[in-house]
Amino acid sequence: MRILLVEDDEPLALALREGLARVGFATEVLGTAEEADAVLSCTQYDLVLLDIGLPRMSGLDLLRRLRERRNAVPILVLTARDGIPDRVAGLTSGADDYMAKPFHWQELVARCQALIRRSRSACSSVIQLGRLTLDIGRQEAQSGDQPLALTGREWDLLVQLMLGAPNVVAKDRLIDSLSRWDHEITPNAIEIYASRLRTKLQGAGVTLRTVRGMGYRLDADPDIESMPDLLP
């Protein structure tokens, strides 16, 4: 499970990332709302932990932007502002839950797990591109009616590319999403997994493209039967 933590207090952010790793959450840390806004426009997370008192753009402004874009990622607000008006402002701006600092570690973990569980049960787990179908809940991939045999890393890579399609998914984002707290994926490993995945996707009606200097993009192939006949 992947979490984006938006927190400008570096010691607190690092402590939270380390603690969340121990309970199985891969956590990326960003210090500004502007960075988080850019990342959330192209990367899928299971949960966002959001501080309100951020420099320049506030956490509430980021929250409103995400909801205006219909980004439904679960958001748990973490803030020192514990007044009733502050809670109301956070919840009415689109937050799913609210915790005041300081908080109890066990309660934070429980709330994270509850929000992710609630979000997953509310969303369809099936996505499709070309003749390729992914059932994320069952962790199954099919090309037409034929199952695809994928390794765990290939599956993780394909999920990120499908969720990001038709946009480019940056290589460093793929490294973050495929890395585990105890094992970091290298850029060379991403290239190897992409090459293997490209071979397995032949005939699935999609093309895995390398965008040099940026990352990878998954495109649906044009429907050959619907293309005009260009011959005289």
C-alpha positions, 0 to 999 in steps of 0.5 A: 500500500502506497502513501503520499505524506505532505509534511514540511516538518522534516524530522516528523516526516522522516519519523512517520515514513520510518514508522509506516514502513514497519507496518507495510506502507511504502511512503513518499514524502513531499514538503510542499503542496505544489510538489504534491499537486504535480505528483498527484496529477499523474501518480496513484496513491492509496492514501494522502496524509496532508499537513494543513500549515504548508509554506506558500500553498496551504494544505486546504488549497491543495485539498480543494484543487484535488476535489475540483479535479475529481481526484478521489484519493482518500485524504487524512489531514494531520495538523496542529490546528485542533479547533472546531472551525479548523476541523469543519474547514478540512472536512468540508474542503474534502478531507476524509478524516482529521487528526490533530497533532500530537496523535497516538501512533496506533490510532494513526495506523488504524485510521490509515488502514480503515480509509484505504479499506473503505476506498478499495471497497467503494471502487471498481477494481477492473480497468481496461485498455485496448484488449488488455484487462486488469482486475486489480482486486484479484490481481489478474491480467488478461489479453482478450480472453487469455490470461497473462502470466506476470511476475510480481514486479511486472504486475506492479509495473503494469498497474502503474502504467495502466493507472497513468495511461495515456500519460507518461509515468516518470521512471522515478515514480515507477522506482518509488512504486515498485520499491519496498521499504527494505529493497529499492529498485534500480533504474536498470531493473525498471528497464529490464521489467519494462522490456519483459512486460513489452514482450508479454503485451504483444497482441494485447492491443497496447504498446509500451513506449519508452519516452527518453529522459522521462519514463514510460507510456502505455498506449492503446493501439489503433483499431486497424479494421476501423482505419480508412483504406489508403490504397488507390 
